[in-house]
Amino acid sequence: MGLLKGLDPLLTADVLYILRSMGHGDKIVICDANFPSYEVSKHTTSQKCIVLTTDSLPDTLKAITSVLPLDYFTTVPIMYMAPQMGLELPPLGVEVIEESKMAIQNNSSSDIPITPVERFQFYEESRKTFAVIQTLERRPYGNFILQKGVIGPDGMDLKP
């Protein structure tokens, strides 16, 4: 495998192909190792599941958001899985979500909304996405959905 200048090595040819194939408004799941990625991917637009067996969710989100414009024209451009009503997020879940939020904000505006979605609703939303990218992340609740935005004339995420 050859590396390219300026691209994170986590952005394999398969990942770049999926991200480039997505259009404005398409969503993608970036999930942990325990997520039912194969089952969910059968319902996605592309019916694709890419498994990255080398890294954590935060590192993968950082790499993806370095090239994927986020949708600033919607109220919920980023979602993450939260426990069902009445249950608390376990400490490792809090840890992976906080690290993931920081990784996303590293490549986007710190005021972009990142919204919790109840676990079973998250599964339903996942089945409506373009594709699934599964990471080696083993901490619980390490599951995000990103909505692709538009690149503006300046080469940056287009914002209202």
Secondary structure, DSSP 4 states (H G I P E B T S, - for coil): ----TTS-TT--HHHHHHHHH--TT-EEEEE-TTS-HHHHHTTSSS--EEE--S--HHHHHHHHHTTSPB-TTSS-SEEEEEPPTT-PPPHHHHHHHHHHHHHHHHSS-TTS-EEEEEHHHHHHHHTTSSEEEE-S--STT--EEEEB--B-TTSSB---
